[in-house]
């Protein structure tokens, strides 16, 4: 006898090593054979073997089945069923949001095509295709064919000349690249000029080694040191060391003896164990379409360069599993986090559609990059970017940022053995100022300690680090650290428009203490005759609720405020947003939170000071009407969100948004606020339910999956839907209950969804019918109604449509209509909408 347990994989990262080992352990408690089946790709594996489980390539959203066979299968069925329901969703420790973008399940229209795919960690988003080509780096651990040693004087000369040429080459390459590449090359210049590096090389040559042997030995020495570090950041610098070592070999012996990784002659997805920054820069970017790496960190210079060049990239990929796929065409979907091999014609068509939509969106958004951020009635709101590293500044301004509203400096202190020096910080802040011109950069002083531990400070762990010893609270004990940072900021302020912002302020005493220290540092610089901006602005983060009740006193002491909406929400609501049991209470649409914002913004404006917001709320177009109506002077967000926010802002009027805020002040629940927001957005656009831009005639979509994807993509392009894959999932959920084919070659897919911005009746008239359940469909009418606005409209329209389709005359008119406008007019008349 055999027993089955069917379930869906709910792990955001799928089944990789960590959850696989836990599944293996629980399954080995039983004598029965237990097989794991992945319905999406047809792969099976022994559930008692972690490697076998990983080989099923199970991803989030995959339909799976455990098949139990043996004398204790009944007991195994009970215990495994309970475990899958209660423990399986929590068996994979979530990774830090700083280090890993959130992974999503495959879009339903792609998942249903049963792609052959290998999962990886997304470090640079995007979609691309090309031939999968391996790149082999020089192996410093097992070098072969090194040149013979010459006379000592020759080796000495070769080394010194090689080092000089390397520095010169890096300097010339630095002049010929954009901001991010320049920053990486600066780091390499520093390594190539490092005294200790030179010392080890020179000593090795003096001891009788050839230049080649000296370079290999020295490179290996420093990579071993870095690799043994507890710091992720230092381990990721191993590639930089190997890069400099290899480039020095090339400078001394030439590329004939030490050839570069590879020349790209066609659109290529590069597969390699690791890729150095120098190797990346040497690749032809017109042919490089993606990177698939076994090892690289999220802060490695190669990854940062990939992001700056908009090259999709996955890391943590089992490259051995792809050996058989080398030199074949693949798709790198670094939005879904997979590399797809053996693409079928249906998958080719899926990604052609993805490319078309991406190009159209890019065209729509590009016009907003250089336009000022203004409402339709001319009210300017500064749209700024959040960054954590100086090399992100150039990309932020390229996306249309008008300033940097938040430069988080804690990354500069983490993953290292000691704090950065004043000179290092000064150089970093000057690097960020380079692409800024006269635009301002707000530097938030270090928010370390508590939930962001720094080992060299020796701060003991705490039970509740979010409320603990962190940010401004540690400054009195670590005054030297704080003074160093202030000196670096002030020195850099002589070269551009910098502002200082202090995190986690809870009392006036803290503000006064910070101001005293700032004045002390200013006086030191004056005495040392070091220039700085005497009128540099000082602001504070508004994230601790106590500040709201002394806001008048704070306004007397500081120049500006910035709301940290993430922390302010959780502190105001007393909710740990990382606790799954109470996370439903973490809601920035809670009327209490919105009333608090309205109160504090008005109070700040009465005192003539400005107020910004730099939390996650800032990048959401759905809540932008509230932020405008609240009267914010600045909104800061992740750089990619800026063009869409500028576009949405241009369609809003301040007075209408203020009236919305006044209404929201009377709401009693977050749901009521959501309803009001949805109704406002629909009224604001005054978008008709039926519009010609959402009607596609003579479409060549060849399957139900293509129809669902194509129609939701059209809603995205029409500005009626922000998350088409989520809307599509809602439509497929309805299809799972019953097919929406009506016969007569008509279908009416439908859903009430929170993911449709403007309720819409879409239409697709296909060239050829497609399978729709047990029927065929050639004319599709799709109802997507906003669930906050729909009421009973959904069923009324569906019923009316279904009745009308029963009539030959109505069907003939739709099938024979000559244009999208004709179809729109006919549906408006017949449905009375």
ROKOLLUM-985727 format. One line per 8 residues: number of its first residue (from 1); for each residue x negated, y, z of C-alpha. Coordinates in Angstrom, 2 decimals. Layout:
! residues N
NUM> X/Y/Z; ...
//
This chain:
! residues 833
1> 0.00/0.00/0.00; -1.14/3.56/-0.76; -0.09/6.82/0.94; -0.52/10.30/-0.55; -0.79/13.71/1.11; -0.23/16.61/-1.28; -1.40/20.14/-0.38; -2.87/23.33/-1.78
9> -6.43/24.48/-1.10; -6.11/27.72/0.88; -9.83/28.35/1.48; -10.89/31.61/-0.11; -14.28/30.13/-1.10; -12.93/26.72/-2.07; -14.52/23.50/-0.86; -18.25/24.14/-0.55
17> -20.84/22.75/1.85; -19.45/24.05/5.16; -15.79/22.93/4.85; -16.85/19.77/2.98; -18.89/18.62/5.96; -15.89/19.11/8.27; -13.55/17.21/5.93; -16.12/14.42/5.71
25> -16.33/14.19/9.50; -12.60/13.87/10.11; -12.08/11.37/7.28; -14.85/9.15/8.61; -12.80/8.60/11.76; -10.66/6.14/9.80; -11.36/2.75/8.23; -9.11/3.44/5.24
33> -10.53/4.56/1.89; -9.69/8.22/1.33; -9.96/9.81/-2.11; -9.67/13.56/-2.81; -8.02/14.49/-6.13; -8.06/17.97/-7.69; -5.06/18.25/-10.01; -6.36/21.36/-11.77
41> -9.44/19.75/-13.29; -8.72/16.05/-12.77; -11.85/15.55/-10.66; -11.83/13.05/-7.79; -14.23/12.38/-4.97; -14.74/10.28/-1.88; -13.41/12.38/1.01; -15.94/10.70/3.30
49> -18.85/12.25/1.38; -19.51/16.00/1.50; -21.47/15.93/-1.79; -18.67/14.05/-3.47; -16.13/16.60/-2.18; -18.20/19.52/-3.43; -18.30/17.77/-6.83; -14.52/18.12/-7.17
57> -15.03/21.89/-7.70; -11.95/22.62/-5.62; -11.05/26.33/-5.59; -8.52/28.40/-3.72; -5.03/27.74/-5.09; -5.85/24.29/-6.51; -3.21/21.61/-6.06; -4.85/18.67/-4.30
65> -3.96/15.22/-3.06; -5.48/12.81/-0.53; -4.91/9.13/-1.39; -5.19/6.81/1.63; -5.60/3.03/1.29; -6.33/0.72/4.24; -5.11/-0.89/7.43; -5.00/2.37/9.44
73> -3.56/4.53/6.63; -0.40/5.37/8.64; -2.44/6.80/11.53; -4.75/8.56/9.07; -1.73/10.03/7.28; -0.34/11.53/10.50; -3.61/12.97/11.77; -4.81/14.27/8.40
81> -1.43/15.85/7.66; -1.58/17.70/10.98; -5.20/18.71/10.37; -4.50/20.01/6.87; -1.64/22.13/8.17; -3.20/23.44/11.39; -7.00/23.35/11.06; -7.87/23.26/7.35
89> -6.96/26.95/6.69; -9.42/27.99/9.42; -12.22/25.49/8.83; -14.38/27.88/6.80; -15.92/30.72/8.80; -15.13/33.92/6.89; -18.12/35.77/5.51; -18.77/39.42/6.21
97> -16.91/41.78/3.92; -20.16/43.74/3.59; -22.02/40.81/2.12; -19.35/39.11/0.05; -16.48/40.49/-2.00; -13.16/38.78/-1.34; -12.63/35.78/-3.59; -9.26/35.20/-5.22
105> -7.61/32.07/-6.59; -7.67/31.62/-10.35; -4.91/33.60/-12.08; -1.97/31.28/-12.63; -2.00/31.63/-16.43; -5.68/30.56/-16.40; -5.28/27.82/-13.80; -2.56/26.17/-15.88
113> -5.05/25.83/-18.75; -7.10/23.43/-16.57; -10.48/25.09/-17.15; -13.73/23.24/-16.45; -15.45/25.60/-14.06; -18.24/25.91/-11.52; -17.74/28.34/-8.65; -20.16/30.94/-7.35
121> -20.33/34.04/-5.18; -19.41/37.25/-6.99; -22.09/39.93/-6.66; -21.28/41.98/-9.78; -17.77/41.91/-11.19; -16.62/41.63/-14.79; -15.88/39.10/-17.54; -18.15/38.11/-20.39
129> -19.02/35.29/-22.75; -22.16/34.03/-24.43; -24.47/31.11/-24.86; -25.78/29.64/-21.59; -29.56/30.00/-21.84; -32.06/28.98/-19.13; -34.79/31.39/-18.06; -37.87/29.82/-16.49
137> -39.94/32.00/-14.15; -43.65/31.45/-13.48; -44.02/28.95/-10.62; -46.40/30.38/-8.04; -46.08/27.23/-5.93; -47.23/24.93/-8.75; -49.26/27.06/-11.17; -50.85/25.35/-14.14
145> -53.27/26.37/-16.85; -54.78/29.33/-14.98; -57.68/31.04/-16.76; -61.22/30.06/-15.77; -63.27/32.16/-13.34; -65.86/34.53/-14.75; -68.84/36.29/-13.12; -68.01/38.08/-9.87
153> -68.62/41.55/-11.31; -66.28/40.80/-14.24; -63.56/39.52/-11.91; -63.96/42.63/-9.70; -63.61/44.94/-12.69; -60.66/43.01/-14.13; -58.82/43.20/-10.81; -59.35/46.93/-10.30
161> -58.47/47.78/-13.89; -55.46/45.48/-13.80; -54.13/47.09/-10.64; -54.60/50.56/-12.14; -52.82/49.54/-15.37; -49.98/47.98/-13.38; -49.36/51.22/-11.48; -49.52/53.21/-14.73
169> -47.10/50.82/-16.46; -44.62/51.07/-13.61; -44.87/54.87/-13.63; -44.19/55.01/-17.38; -41.32/52.53/-17.09; -39.90/54.62/-14.26; -39.66/57.65/-16.58; -37.76/55.64/-19.16
177> -34.91/54.31/-16.99; -31.77/55.52/-15.28; -31.39/56.27/-11.58; -30.87/52.77/-10.18; -33.71/51.20/-12.17; -35.93/54.10/-11.14; -35.22/53.43/-7.47; -36.17/49.75/-7.90
185> -39.32/50.66/-9.81; -40.24/53.06/-7.01; -40.10/50.12/-4.61; -42.33/48.10/-6.94; -44.76/50.99/-7.24; -44.99/51.03/-3.47; -45.80/47.30/-3.41; -48.32/47.57/-6.25
193> -50.10/50.35/-4.37; -49.93/48.70/-0.95; -53.26/48.58/0.89; -52.72/45.18/2.43; -51.80/43.76/-0.98; -55.01/45.21/-2.43; -57.02/43.96/0.55; -55.88/40.35/0.18
201> -56.53/40.41/-3.58; -59.98/41.95/-3.19; -61.05/39.59/-0.39; -59.98/36.57/-2.45; -62.05/37.71/-5.43; -65.04/38.48/-3.19; -64.77/34.94/-1.79; -65.36/33.58/-5.29
209> -61.87/33.13/-6.71; -60.80/34.19/-10.19; -58.31/37.05/-10.51; -55.62/34.55/-11.44; -56.29/32.36/-8.38; -56.45/35.46/-6.15; -53.11/36.75/-7.44; -51.42/33.36/-7.02
217> -52.82/32.90/-3.50; -51.94/36.43/-2.38; -48.44/36.27/-3.85; -47.83/32.93/-2.18; -49.07/34.28/1.16; -46.63/37.22/1.18; -43.68/35.26/-0.18; -44.16/32.67/2.58
225> -44.17/35.44/5.16; -41.01/36.98/3.74; -39.26/33.64/3.30; -39.86/32.72/6.94; -38.20/35.91/8.16; -34.88/35.85/10.00; -33.93/38.89/7.97; -31.78/38.32/4.90
233> -33.05/41.60/3.55; -36.70/40.58/3.78; -36.03/37.16/2.30; -34.44/38.92/-0.66; -37.64/40.90/-1.17; -39.49/37.68/-2.10; -38.51/38.25/-5.74; -40.11/41.68/-5.69
241> -43.42/40.20/-4.47; -43.34/37.52/-7.19; -42.45/40.15/-9.73; -45.48/42.30/-8.90; -47.77/39.24/-8.85; -46.60/38.08/-12.28; -46.82/41.53/-13.81; -50.39/41.85/-12.52
249> -51.23/38.53/-14.22; -49.80/39.94/-17.46; -51.77/43.18/-17.12; -55.06/41.30/-16.69; -54.58/38.34/-19.06; -51.88/39.51/-21.47; -48.41/38.21/-22.36; -49.86/35.52/-24.62
257> -51.31/33.77/-21.57; -48.40/34.69/-19.28; -45.28/35.12/-21.46; -42.14/36.80/-20.14; -39.10/34.73/-19.17; -37.40/34.85/-22.55; -36.30/36.87/-25.54; -32.55/37.15/-26.07
265> -31.45/36.90/-29.70; -27.69/36.51/-29.24; -25.02/37.26/-26.60; -26.40/35.35/-23.62; -25.39/34.24/-20.13; -28.71/33.69/-18.39; -29.03/30.72/-16.05; -31.96/30.62/-13.66
273> -33.02/29.63/-10.20; -33.88/33.26/-9.50; -34.65/36.35/-11.55; -37.05/39.10/-10.56; -36.15/42.76/-11.09; -38.96/43.14/-13.62; -37.69/40.18/-15.61; -34.20/41.66/-15.54
281> -35.41/45.04/-16.81; -37.34/43.33/-19.59; -34.24/41.60/-20.96; -32.37/43.12/-23.90; -29.22/44.55/-22.24; -27.35/44.58/-25.56; -27.58/40.76/-25.58; -27.50/40.09/-21.82
289> -23.85/39.41/-20.98; -24.14/37.82/-17.54; -26.30/36.24/-14.86; -25.79/32.89/-13.14; -28.30/32.43/-10.31; -28.88/29.71/-7.78; -30.37/32.11/-5.26; -30.16/35.86/-4.74
297> -28.77/38.04/-2.00; -26.19/40.77/-2.24; -28.88/43.40/-1.58; -31.56/41.91/-3.86; -32.88/44.40/-6.37; -31.89/42.11/-9.25; -28.27/42.10/-8.07; -28.26/45.86/-7.56
305> -29.63/46.34/-11.08; -26.97/44.00/-12.49; -24.26/46.14/-10.89; -25.78/49.36/-12.21; -25.86/47.97/-15.77; -22.33/46.50/-15.38; -23.66/42.96/-15.97; -21.34/40.32/-14.41
313> -23.21/38.07/-12.00; -22.64/35.02/-9.80; -25.07/33.67/-7.22; -25.11/30.51/-5.13; -24.32/28.43/-8.22; -25.35/24.78/-8.46; -27.53/25.25/-11.55; -28.30/21.52/-11.72
321> -24.63/20.85/-12.48; -24.94/23.01/-15.60; -27.96/21.35/-17.24; -25.75/19.47/-19.70; -24.01/22.73/-20.67; -27.18/24.59/-21.70; -27.05/26.28/-25.11; -23.24/25.97/-25.27
329> -20.74/28.82/-25.20; -19.40/29.66/-21.73; -17.28/32.31/-20.05; -18.53/34.07/-16.94; -15.50/35.30/-15.01; -17.03/37.29/-12.17; -13.60/38.55/-11.19; -12.33/35.06/-10.38
337> -15.80/33.86/-9.29; -16.26/31.03/-11.81; -18.34/30.02/-14.82; -16.14/28.25/-17.34; -17.67/25.61/-19.59; -16.23/23.65/-22.54; -13.67/26.36/-23.31; -10.63/25.25/-25.26
345> -8.98/27.43/-27.89; -6.38/28.43/-25.28; -9.17/29.65/-22.97; -10.81/31.53/-25.84; -7.51/33.28/-26.43; -7.11/34.03/-22.71; -10.44/35.86/-22.54; -9.91/37.68/-25.82
353> -6.80/39.13/-24.22; -8.79/39.97/-21.06; -11.36/41.83/-23.16; -8.66/43.76/-25.01; -7.00/44.87/-21.77; -10.34/45.83/-20.18; -11.23/47.96/-23.21; -7.89/49.75/-23.16
361> -8.10/50.39/-19.40; -11.64/51.73/-19.78; -10.40/54.09/-22.47; -7.51/55.24/-20.25; -9.74/55.84/-17.22; -12.74/57.38/-18.98; -10.92/60.66/-19.60; -10.66/61.23/-15.83
369> -14.35/60.83/-15.00; -15.25/64.43/-15.83; -11.93/66.09/-15.01; -11.39/67.89/-11.72; -9.13/66.17/-9.20; -5.91/68.20/-9.11; -2.22/67.64/-8.61; 0.23/68.54/-11.39
377> 0.90/71.87/-9.65; -2.81/72.75/-9.45; -3.68/71.80/-5.86; -7.28/70.55/-5.70; -8.24/67.61/-3.49; -11.89/66.61/-3.40; -12.15/62.99/-4.59; -15.35/61.55/-3.12
385> -17.16/58.21/-2.95; -18.31/55.97/-0.10; -21.85/54.59/-0.46; -24.24/52.58/1.72; -27.48/52.84/-0.26; -29.03/55.79/-2.14; -29.06/53.98/-5.46; -25.25/53.85/-5.37
393> -25.01/57.63/-5.68; -25.64/57.74/-9.44; -22.91/55.17/-10.13; -20.49/57.07/-7.89; -20.95/60.31/-9.82; -20.73/58.42/-13.12; -17.30/57.20/-11.96; -16.16/60.78/-11.46
401> -16.89/61.39/-7.78; -16.93/65.08/-6.91; -19.05/64.43/-3.83; -20.19/61.67/-1.49; -17.71/61.66/1.37; -19.45/58.93/3.37; -23.06/57.74/3.22; -23.10/54.88/5.73
409> -26.64/54.74/7.10; -26.37/51.58/9.23; -27.53/49.41/6.29; -30.86/51.23/6.49; -31.39/49.86/10.01; -30.13/46.31/9.60; -31.94/43.18/8.38; -35.42/44.38/9.25
417> -37.94/44.02/12.09; -38.13/47.68/13.05; -36.32/50.95/12.50; -37.09/52.99/9.37; -39.56/55.81/9.81; -38.76/59.50/9.37; -40.64/59.55/6.07; -38.74/56.51/4.80
425> -35.37/58.03/5.72; -36.36/61.40/4.26; -37.25/59.72/0.94; -33.99/57.76/0.94; -31.85/60.88/1.48; -33.79/62.76/-1.20; -33.20/59.84/-3.61; -29.46/60.16/-3.04
433> -29.61/63.91/-3.66; -31.24/63.39/-7.07; -28.07/62.61/-9.06; -25.88/64.84/-6.85; -27.00/68.20/-8.21; -25.16/70.83/-6.17; -22.50/68.35/-5.04; -22.38/67.56/-1.33
441> -23.31/64.34/0.46; -21.97/63.64/3.96; -24.45/61.48/5.84; -22.89/59.59/8.70; -25.47/58.99/11.40; -26.17/55.39/12.36; -23.15/53.37/13.48; -25.20/50.47/14.83
449> -24.80/48.35/17.93; -21.56/46.67/18.94; -20.15/44.92/15.88; -23.31/45.76/13.86; -26.13/44.23/15.93; -29.73/45.23/15.28; -32.10/42.65/16.85; -35.02/45.00/17.54
457> -32.82/47.20/19.79; -32.16/44.23/22.12; -28.55/45.25/22.82; -26.86/42.25/24.53; -23.82/40.69/22.82; -20.42/41.95/23.99; -16.98/40.40/24.32; -15.34/43.22/22.38
465> -18.02/44.88/20.25; -15.56/47.14/18.35; -14.84/48.94/21.64; -18.34/48.61/23.01; -21.83/50.02/22.97; -22.19/51.39/19.47; -22.62/54.52/17.32; -22.87/57.79/19.29
473> -22.63/55.84/22.54; -26.13/54.40/22.10; -27.78/57.68/21.08; -28.72/58.84/24.63; -30.60/55.60/25.30; -32.20/55.57/21.84; -32.89/59.28/21.54; -36.10/58.79/19.57
481> -34.16/56.82/16.95; -31.47/59.51/16.72; -34.00/62.36/16.63; -35.89/60.64/13.80; -32.72/60.39/11.75; -31.73/64.01/12.39; -35.22/65.21/11.38; -35.04/63.21/8.14
489> -31.57/64.57/7.29; -32.55/68.16/8.05; -35.78/67.92/6.03; -33.86/66.48/3.06; -31.26/69.26/3.37; -33.87/71.66/1.95; -33.45/69.85/-1.38; -29.67/69.67/-1.72
497> -26.23/69.95/-0.18; -26.21/67.63/2.85; -23.77/67.48/5.76; -24.05/65.54/9.02; -21.20/63.44/10.44; -21.21/61.69/13.83; -19.29/58.40/14.26; -17.18/57.11/17.16
505> -16.77/60.46/18.94; -14.33/60.11/21.85; -14.95/63.21/23.97; -16.09/66.82/23.86; -19.12/65.94/26.01; -20.46/63.74/23.22; -20.08/66.56/20.69; -21.88/69.03/22.95
513> -24.70/66.54/23.59; -25.16/65.95/19.84; -25.21/69.71/19.18; -27.89/70.21/21.83; -30.06/67.51/20.23; -29.48/69.00/16.78; -30.60/72.40/17.99; -33.71/70.86/19.57
521> -34.64/69.19/16.30; -34.01/72.38/14.34; -36.31/74.29/16.69; -39.03/71.65/16.29; -38.85/72.00/12.52; -38.96/75.79/12.75; -42.08/75.59/14.92; -43.67/73.17/12.46
529> -42.66/75.51/9.59; -40.74/72.69/7.86; -37.88/74.03/5.72; -34.27/72.86/6.16; -30.74/74.18/5.64; -30.14/76.44/8.65; -26.38/76.43/8.02; -25.99/72.65/7.56
537> -22.43/71.55/8.41; -21.73/69.23/11.35; -18.63/67.05/11.40; -17.24/64.08/13.29; -15.38/60.90/12.45; -11.82/60.89/13.72; -11.41/57.23/14.62; -10.96/57.24/18.42
545> -7.40/58.38/19.29; -8.53/60.49/22.28; -9.94/63.10/19.88; -6.45/63.91/18.65; -5.51/65.29/22.05; -8.51/67.61/22.27; -8.53/68.53/18.59; -8.30/72.26/19.34
553> -11.45/72.07/21.49; -13.25/69.97/18.88; -12.39/72.53/16.17; -14.31/75.12/18.19; -17.47/73.00/18.02; -17.59/71.27/14.61; -17.13/72.25/10.96; -15.11/69.34/9.56
561> -13.45/66.02/10.32; -13.11/62.75/8.42; -10.48/60.17/9.33; -11.76/56.61/9.53; -8.37/55.07/8.75; -9.52/51.47/9.35; -10.72/52.03/12.91; -8.17/54.68/13.81
569> -5.35/52.30/12.86; -6.70/49.42/14.92; -7.52/51.59/17.92; -4.20/53.44/17.85; -2.25/50.19/17.53; -4.58/48.20/19.84; -5.01/45.57/17.13; -8.16/43.66/16.25
577> -7.78/43.56/12.48; -9.99/40.45/12.28; -7.66/38.49/14.59; -5.25/36.50/12.41; -2.70/36.24/15.22; -2.14/39.99/15.45; -3.29/41.21/12.04; 0.35/41.69/10.97
585> 0.46/44.60/13.44; -2.47/46.27/11.66; -0.50/48.47/9.27; -1.46/51.99/8.24; 2.14/52.63/7.18; 3.26/52.38/10.80; 5.22/55.58/11.56; 3.19/56.12/14.75
593> -0.03/56.20/12.72; 1.44/58.53/10.08; 2.83/60.88/12.72; -0.60/60.97/14.33; -2.21/61.91/11.01; 0.35/64.63/10.34; -0.15/66.11/13.79; -3.95/66.17/13.65
601> -4.27/67.43/10.06; -1.95/70.34/10.74; -3.83/71.16/13.95; -7.19/71.15/12.15; -5.85/73.40/9.40; -4.49/75.88/11.94; -8.07/76.30/13.12; -9.34/76.86/9.57
609> -11.31/73.59/9.35; -11.04/70.91/6.65; -10.04/67.28/7.02; -11.06/64.28/4.90; -10.30/60.56/4.97; -12.84/57.84/4.20; -11.15/54.53/5.09; -9.71/51.86/2.80
617> -6.44/53.78/2.63; -8.13/56.37/0.40; -8.50/54.05/-2.59; -4.86/52.91/-2.74; -2.79/54.66/-5.41; 0.36/53.30/-3.75; -0.09/55.53/-0.68; -1.59/58.53/-2.48
625> 1.71/60.52/-2.31; 1.52/60.33/1.50; -2.12/61.42/1.60; -1.36/64.37/-0.67; 1.72/65.35/1.35; -0.24/65.16/4.60; -2.48/67.92/3.22; -5.87/66.21/3.20
633> -8.67/68.31/1.73; -10.79/65.33/0.70; -10.29/61.60/0.10; -13.31/59.31/-0.11; -13.22/55.76/-1.49; -15.22/53.07/-3.29; -16.48/54.45/-6.59; -14.58/52.12/-8.99
641> -11.23/53.36/-7.59; -11.92/57.01/-8.45; -10.67/57.26/-12.09; -7.32/55.62/-11.22; -6.87/57.88/-8.18; -7.61/60.99/-10.26; -5.10/59.86/-12.87; -2.40/59.18/-10.27
649> -3.13/62.49/-8.52; -2.53/64.43/-11.72; 1.06/63.18/-11.81; 1.96/64.29/-8.29; 3.19/67.66/-7.02; 2.32/68.75/-3.52; 5.79/70.01/-2.55; 7.45/66.73/-3.50
657> 4.81/64.78/-1.59; 5.31/67.01/1.47; 9.05/66.37/1.39; 8.27/62.64/1.32; 6.07/63.02/4.42; 8.87/64.88/6.19; 11.21/61.97/5.46; 8.63/59.43/6.61
665> 8.32/61.21/9.96; 11.85/60.00/10.71; 11.19/56.35/9.80; 11.22/53.76/12.56; 9.37/50.83/10.93; 6.58/50.31/8.35; 9.16/48.58/6.11; 11.25/51.74/6.00
673> 8.13/53.70/5.02; 7.41/51.17/2.24; 10.97/51.56/0.95; 10.69/55.34/0.90; 7.33/55.18/-0.85; 8.64/52.80/-3.51; 11.71/54.96/-4.12; 9.54/58.10/-4.33
681> 7.18/56.56/-6.88; 10.09/55.52/-9.06; 11.74/58.94/-8.85; 8.44/60.72/-9.32; 7.78/59.09/-12.66; 11.47/59.04/-13.60; 10.56/56.03/-15.70; 13.43/54.41/-17.61
689> 14.14/50.76/-16.91; 13.72/50.01/-20.62; 10.93/51.64/-22.64; 9.49/50.94/-26.08; 5.91/50.73/-24.73; 6.87/47.54/-22.86; 8.36/45.90/-25.95; 6.04/43.73/-28.06
697> 7.23/42.68/-31.51; 5.76/39.91/-33.66; 3.34/38.89/-30.92; 1.11/35.92/-31.73; 1.19/34.54/-28.18; 1.17/30.78/-28.54; 2.19/29.46/-25.12; 4.30/30.31/-22.10
705> 1.08/31.14/-20.23; 0.06/33.65/-22.89; 3.50/35.25/-22.86; 3.52/35.70/-19.07; -0.02/37.08/-19.06; 0.54/39.34/-22.07; 3.76/40.85/-20.75; 2.33/41.56/-17.27
713> -0.81/43.02/-18.89; 1.43/45.40/-20.87; 3.00/46.54/-17.60; -0.49/47.30/-16.26; -1.38/49.31/-19.38; 1.91/51.19/-19.13; 1.08/52.21/-15.55; 4.01/50.26/-14.13
721> 2.03/47.56/-12.31; -1.25/47.79/-10.38; -1.88/44.08/-9.82; -0.65/42.10/-12.85; -2.01/38.76/-11.64; -0.02/39.10/-8.39; 3.12/39.99/-10.33; 2.50/37.06/-12.64
729> 2.20/34.76/-9.60; 5.63/35.96/-8.42; 7.11/35.21/-11.85; 5.58/31.74/-11.91; 6.90/31.08/-8.42; 10.42/31.68/-9.78; 9.66/29.40/-12.74; 8.63/26.66/-10.32
737> 12.17/26.64/-8.90; 13.89/26.43/-12.27; 13.04/27.21/-15.87; 14.40/30.52/-17.12; 14.96/29.28/-20.66; 18.60/29.91/-21.68; 18.68/28.08/-25.00; 19.26/29.81/-28.36
745> 15.43/30.39/-28.30; 15.87/32.99/-25.51; 14.26/33.12/-22.04; 14.66/35.54/-19.13; 11.77/35.23/-16.66; 12.47/37.44/-13.65; 11.33/38.45/-10.18; 11.93/40.97/-7.43
753> 8.36/41.85/-6.48; 6.39/44.37/-4.47; 3.77/44.28/-7.22; 5.86/46.08/-9.84; 5.43/49.83/-9.44; 8.27/50.81/-11.77; 11.18/48.42/-12.28; 11.10/47.36/-15.92
761> 12.87/45.24/-18.50; 10.12/44.06/-20.87; 10.62/42.33/-24.21; 8.50/40.07/-26.39; 9.63/38.84/-29.81; 7.18/36.17/-30.94; 6.11/35.15/-34.41; 6.65/31.51/-33.52
769> 8.60/29.91/-30.65; 6.74/28.47/-27.67; 7.64/25.65/-25.28; 9.62/26.99/-22.32; 10.40/24.14/-19.96; 12.42/21.65/-21.98; 13.47/24.36/-24.44; 11.81/26.60/-27.00
777> 11.73/30.38/-26.68; 10.95/33.03/-29.25; 12.69/36.04/-27.70; 11.71/36.77/-24.09; 13.36/39.40/-21.93; 11.49/39.78/-18.62; 13.05/41.43/-15.56; 10.57/42.77/-13.01
785> 12.30/44.84/-10.37; 10.70/46.50/-7.37; 11.92/44.60/-4.34; 12.27/47.82/-2.30; 14.55/49.40/-4.90; 16.32/46.51/-6.61; 19.27/45.84/-4.28; 21.69/43.58/-6.16
793> 20.62/45.08/-9.51; 18.49/42.02/-10.20; 21.34/39.50/-10.42; 23.73/41.97/-12.07; 21.33/42.54/-14.96; 20.42/38.85/-15.20; 24.08/37.80/-15.30; 25.00/40.44/-17.86
801> 22.07/39.49/-20.06; 22.87/35.77/-19.84; 26.50/36.44/-20.86; 25.55/38.66/-23.78; 23.01/36.13/-25.09; 25.85/33.65/-25.47; 27.16/35.79/-28.36; 25.71/35.29/-31.85
809> 26.18/38.93/-32.79; 24.07/40.20/-29.86; 21.30/37.68/-30.54; 21.25/38.54/-34.24; 20.93/42.25/-33.52; 17.94/41.64/-31.25; 16.26/39.28/-33.71; 16.80/41.59/-36.68
817> 15.89/44.89/-34.96; 13.22/46.70/-36.97; 11.40/48.45/-34.11; 10.80/48.49/-30.39; 12.87/51.69/-30.16; 15.85/49.93/-31.75; 15.61/47.07/-29.24; 15.32/49.51/-26.31
825> 18.43/51.42/-27.46; 20.40/48.21/-27.99; 19.58/46.85/-24.53; 20.37/50.19/-22.87; 23.79/50.26/-24.54; 24.68/46.63/-23.92; 23.43/46.52/-20.33; 24.59/50.03/-19.37
833> 21.30/50.79/-17.52
//
